[in-house]
Amino acid sequence: MSTANTLQVATPSDREILISRDFNAPRQMVFDAHTQPELMKLWLFGPDGWRLDVCEVDLRIGGKYRLVFAKGDTSMGMGGEYRDIDAPARLVTTELFDQDWTGGETLCTATFDERNGKTRLETRVLYSSKEARDGALRSGMTDGMEAGYARLEKILAAKAA
């Protein structure tokens, strides 16, 4: 397991990545930040210099989502489907990038566990193969995730104040 700031990354199986992070906020706030486009656009775009140009969410089982990230002339799109929703405790989605660099569709299970006003977010990503998982780990995705989560932490703190 490695730690970058407060992001923790583990590989519980040869096809999975488990990403964990704590937030100083109630889980409903953290859940909303992952499901409401107006909030997602404030933080969900990875490293500085990127932005989230498209954020479409149909938050229902079988509903689709679409995200397009951009930096300068470069864009990166992805989308998927909501497979299970147990608000504010759990989200299960599929994920597939337009230019598939992850070896096919992934299955993402996010759990939001609140204790004493703090929320632990655990996201388990299941890849099609070990090679796809290892490629994702080499891509720098966790650095981008931590940059976004650091922004989210500040947004949550401001909302709670």
C-alpha positions, 0 to 999 in steps of 0.5 A: 500500500502506498500513500500520496497525501491522504490517498491510500492505494492497495491492490487486493487482487491481481485485477483490482485497485482499492483507493481509500481517502478520508474526508472531514465531512458527513457522508451525505456531503461527500456522496452529493459531491460525487453525484451532483453535476454542479458540485462535480464540476468544482473538483472532479478534473484531476491535476491543475490545468484540467477542467470538466467540460461535460458532466451529465448524470442520470442518477438512477439504476440503469442511468448513464453518466458522461464526463469529458475532461479537457486541458488546452486542445486535449480532451478525454471522455468517459462514461458509464452506467449506474448499476447500484445506488444506495444513497448515501452509502454506496455507488456501483458504476461501470466506466469506459474511456472513449479512447480505451486505455484501461483494457475495457470496461471497469466496474467501480464500487464506491462506499461512503462510511461515516464515523464521528462526522468524517467519511471514509471513501473507498473505491474498488475498481475491477479491471478486465485483466492484471495488465489493464490494472497495472497500466492504470496504476502506471498512468498517474491516475492516483495523482490526479485523483488526489489533486481532485480530492484535495480540492474537494476537501477544501470545498467540503470545509467551506460548505461546513463552515 
